[in-house]
Amino acid sequence: MATDSTFHGKASAMRYCRLIVCLLAAWITTGSVANAADSLPKMRLLVPAYFYPAGKGEKEWERLLAAPEEAGVVAIVNPASGPGRRVDANYTKVLEQAKKSKIMPIGYVSTRYGKRKTEEVQADVDKWVRFYPGIQGIFFDEQASGTEQLEQLAALYEHVRKTHKLLLVVTNPGTICNEKYLTQPVSDVACLYEGHEHWDRFTPPPWTKNLQPDRVAALAYQVPAADMPKYLHQAQDHRLGWIYITDDKGTNPWDQLPSYWEEEVEELVKLNTTKKDP
């Protein structure tokens, strides 16, 4: 049996050890927070490449495919508001070229805000994989912002990621949506802004702070060249992991790359490799 002095000595030693452990934990946590604050989220370019890969559009694809790996470009491929009814040789060619480039192609599929049957949408995914085996993910456009489409998109997510083993699912409500689309296995990335107005007022909802930056995207069009750097800086300030900015406009503001495409790529790469002043 231990004496009182031995017992108290052991107790003191245990308290001392607990104190050291707590101090180490606090130091590690504080250090991690500080490091997280010092490091900026890496942004990538999510490009709606809705231009046909022939004629003028072929030149646009050449510019897109020349993007450096540091820009992390994901290109949304869209032959006919989806994969189309048959294989298109021009898209086969450009997707073969994409294998040799540093961009990731993903296929466009519309859900029409849940109005399409799940089986119909899944059939489009199946066509993408069958027609164009080089596709690496799916972009589900026209997602509902409320929770009414959660069940459908969860099934579609499983179909893309588990059935077909594709790498990425991006959904596009085009506005702030319910957080469950990103806290449940429904979407890898959600586009919470699509438009050309009120960018200065756009702020991601508070719940996105609990997510990694690479879960949130924004698509902005009709942006003058002079404002492009400002938009990129604001995207970085808002912890957006995905961004695309273009001066294109009209009913399809994604039918060509911005006139300042190369400058946008250069500016984004520069932002990703520099830190803000404290």
N, C-alpha and C positions, 0 to 999 in steps of 0.2 A: 504494500500500500504506500502511495506517495505521501510525503510530509506536506504540511501546509505551505512551507516555503517553496518546495518543489512545484506544488500545484500553482501557486501564484506566479512563479517564474515562467511556467509553461503558458499560463493564461496571458501574461504580458507579451510573451513571444508571439502567441497567436494573434493578439491584437495588433502587434507591430506588423506582422505579415499581411493581415487584412488591410492595414493602412497603406502598405506599399502597393498591394494589388489595386486598391482603389485609386491611388495616385497614378499608377501606370495606366489604368483604364481611362482616367480623365485625360491624361496626356495624349494617349492614342486617339481618343475621340476628338479632342480639340485639334490635334494635328490633322486628322482626317477632314474635319470641317474646314480648317484653314486651307488645306490642299484643294478641297473641292471648290472653295471660293476663288482660289487663285487660278484654277484651270478653267478654261472656257469650253463650253460644249462644242463639239465638232459638228459643223453643218454640212449637209449634202444637198445636191441638186436633184429635185424630183421634177422631171420634164415631161409634160404632156406632149408627146411627139406625134401630133395628129396631122402629119404631112406625108403625102404618098411618096414612097421611095423611087420616084422616076421623074425625069425632067427637072424642074426647079426644086422639087422636094428631095431629089437625090442629092443635090448640093447641100441642102440643109442637113440631111443625114450624115454626109461626109464631115460637116462641121461638128455635129454632135458626137460622132464616133471618134473624133480626134481629141476629145476632152481628156485631160490627164487623170490618172488614178486618184490624185489628191482631191479632186472635186467630188468623188464618190457618186457619179451620175447614175441615177435610175431613170430609164426612159419608158414611158407608158406607150405601148404600141397599140394602134387602133385602126385596123383595116376598114371596118364597116360598123362602127358603134359596137364593136365586139370582134370576134374572130372571123366573121363572114361565113358564107356557106361552103366555100371551097378554098383550097390552098392557093395563095397568090405567089407566083414565082418571084416577084419583086420583093415581097416581104421575106420569103425564104432566103433570098440573097442577102438582104440587109441584116437578118438575124444570124446568118453565117458569119458575116463580117463582125457582128457584135461579139462573137466568141473570141475574136482576136483582139478586141479593143478592151478598154477598161470600164465599160459601162454595163449595167445590168438591165436587160429588157424584161418588162412585165406586161401582161396582157390586160386590155380594157374589157370590162364587163359591167353592164348597167343592171342595177336591181330595181330601178324605177320606184324607189322609196318603199320597197316591199310589195309592189303590185304584181311583180313577176313571181310565178311559182318557184319554189326552191329547186325543184327538179329541172326546170327550164334554165335557171341560172347555172346549176351544176353542169348541165349539158354544154353550155358555152365554155365553162372551164375545161371540160373533157375535150372539146374541139381544139382549144388552144394547145393543149398538150399533144393531141394527135396531129394537128396541122403543122405546128411549129415547136418541135421538141426542145429547141434552144431557149424557150421562155422560162424565166426563173421565178415568176411570182404573178400575182393577180391584183389589179386595181379595181375594186368594186365602187363604181360611181353611183351617185344619187342614193346615198344612205340617209335614212330618217335620222332626225336629231333626237327624237324621243325614244323611249325604251321599247316601242312596239316592234322594232325589227331585230331586237337582241337575239331571239331564238333562231330566227332565220340565218342571221349572219354568223352565229356560233356554229351552225351546221355547215355553212359554206366555208368557214375558216377551217374546220376539221377536214372538209373535202379537199381543200387546197394543200394544207400542211401535212396531213396524215395520209390521205389516200394517194395524192400525187407527189408528196414529198418536195413540194416547191418551197422556196426559201423565204418568201415575203408576201404578206397580205396588207394592202393599203386600202383603207376605206375613205370615202369622201362625202361627209355631210355638207361640206362647204361652209359650215358655220359651227358655233359652239354646240356640242352634242352632250348627251348624258355620259357621265364618267364611266359607266359600266362597260361601254364599248371598248375602253382601254384597260379597265381593271379586271375584266374577265377575258378568257381566251376567245376574243371575237375579232380583234384587229391588232396587227403589229404596229401600224402607223395610222393615225387619223388626221385628215386635213381639216383643220378647224377654221380656215379662212380661204375663201375663193372669191375674188372680186377686184374692183379697182377704186372703191370708195371707202372712206373712213379708216384707211390703214393706220393713220396716226392714232385713232381711237381703239384699234384692236389690241386687246390684252387677253392672253390665254387665261382660262379660269384658274382659281387658286389650286384646285385639286391636281393640276398638271405639275405642280412643284414636287409632288410625290413620285413623279415618273421620271425616267431618264429622258433627256431631250430628244433622243432619236425616236420617240413615240409620237411626236407632234409635227405637223407640216402646215405650210401656208402657200397658196398660189395667188400671185398678184399680176394683173395685166393692165395694159394702158398706162404704164409707168414711164415717164420721160427718162432719157439717158442721164440727165443731171440728178435725178432723184434715186437712181438705182443704188448707189453706194449707201445712201441714207436708209433705204429699205433693208438692205443687208445688215447694217449695223443694228437697226431696230429688231430684226429677226434674231440676231445674236443676243441682244439685251433681253428678249422675251424667252430665251432658252428654247428656240425652235431648232430641232435637229434637221429639218428638211425645209427647203425654200425653193421657189422658182419665181423669177421676176422677168416680165417681158413688156416691150412697148407695143406688142401686137394688140389689135382691138377688133371690134365687129362681132358678128354672131358666133364666129369661131376664133377666139383670140389665141388659139394654140396651133394654128395652121402654118406657122413658121417660127423659127428661132428669133429671139430679139435681135435687133440690129447691133446691139452691144454684147452679143453672146460671149465672145472671147474676153471682153473686159469684165463681164460678170463672173466668169470662171476664175479669172486672175484675182479679182477682188475677194471672192470667197476663199480661195486658197490662202491669200494673204491674211485674211481674218482668222483662219484656222491655225495659222502658224505664228501669230503674234498675240501678246497679252495686253489687256488694258492697263493703263496707268492706274495705280491705286487711288 
